[in-house]
């Protein structure tokens, strides 16, 4: 995702308490954001399996097909 998209996802996640649906374009996993690390440009993700992971902004995109 672009730097602008990353900023928007982080704003929605941290300021508006939204869980943004994301798709990892490298491994096909889906999950929902629950935090961000601006300095490292990573998104903390709760996978659909319930596990937690951290993805860099370059390996994920917003998953519009999973939007609530």
N, C-alpha and C positions, 0 to 999 in steps of 0.2 A: 504494500500500500504506500501511497505517497506520504510525504511528511505532513501535508495538510490533512489527509484522511486520518493519519495516526493521531494528530492533535484533536480532531473532531471525535474520534472514538474515545480517546482518553478524557476529553471534556464530558462527554455523555456518561461515561462510566463513573468518573470520580465526582463530578459536580451535580449530575442529575440522577445518580444511582440507577442507571440503566445497565442491564446486561446485554451488551451488543453481540449479536451472533456473528461468529467468525469462522472462516474456513482456512485451514493450512494448505497452501497450494503445493507444498513439497510432499506431504504425506497423505493428504485427503481427509485428515481428521477435522471434525466440527466441534465447536465449543462456544462458550459465552465469556465475555470479558468480565473480570472482577477487580482489575487494577492495572496500573501502568507504571513503567519506570522511564521517565523522560530522558534521563542521561544515557541509558543503555538502549533506548528506543525499543523496549519490549512491552508486550502485553501479557498479563497474567490471565490464564484461561482455565475455566472449568470445562473439561471435556464432557461430551454427552454420556460417557461411561462413568462419570463422577470423579475421575482422576483430575489432578491439577497439573498444569504445564505452563511454560513460559515460551512465547514465540516472539521472534524479532519482527519488526514491522515489514521487513522485506519478504517474509515467508507466509504472510497471511493477508486476507482481504475480508471485507465485510460480506457476510453471507446473506444476501437479500432474500433468498428463497426460504430462509429460516426466520425471517422477521416476525415478531409477535404482533 
